[in-house]
Amino acid sequence: MTQKYNKPIPSPQGESDLYWNKAEEKELWIRKCNKCDEGYFYPRDISPCCFQKILNGFSAQEKPHFLHMV
């Protein structure tokens, strides 16, 4: 049984289009900086590690990851 979701849904912005399009396909994609090789979440156009704009996306299903928040 499926319930209807009645709360506001975020509208995609340029930097998050890949994330939301893949989420709609039931996939989790994460941004990764090509310069420092760091993956990060939430979707944005500038690497939080080295502030570069040389980015790619990758599927979180491709490799096992352990993410934690403090």
N, C-alpha and C positions, 0 to 999 in steps of 0.2 A: 504494500500500500504506500503510495507516494503522497506526501503532503505538499500543498502549495506554499511557496516561500513568499511572504507578504512584506518583507522588509526592503528598504532601499538597496539597490545593487549599484556598486561603483561603476562609473562610466570610464572606459579605457582612454588613456592619454597616450601620446606618441611613444614615450619611453616604456609604457607598460603593455602596449598592444600585443607583443609576442607572448607575454605571461598570460594575459586573459584569453587570447585565442587558443593557446594550448590548454588552459584550464577548462575551456569549453569542450575540448576533446578528451578530457579526463587525464591530462598529463601535467606534471609539474616541471616547469622549465625555470632555470636559474641563470642569471647573468654572470659572466666571467670576464675578467680583464685579461686581454691578450698580453699586456706588458708585465704585470706582476703575477699573473696566473692564479689570482684569487677569485673564488666564486663568492657571490653575495646575494642577499635578499633584503630588501624589497627592490623591485625593478626601478632602476634610475639610469640616466645616461652618462653618469660620471662615476668612475671607480672610487669607492670610499677609502681604498688603501693608498692609491698613488695619484688620484685625481685626474687620470687620463680618460680619454673618450674612445679608446680602441677596445671595443667590447664585442663579445659573442654571447650567444645563449647556448645552454646545453641541457639535455634532459636529465633530471635527477634520477630517472630510472636506469640510466646507462651504467652508473657506478654506484656501489653502496656508499652511503655517506652517514656520518654521525654529526648532527648539528645540535648545538646546545645554546641556551641563552642564560645569561647571568643577570 
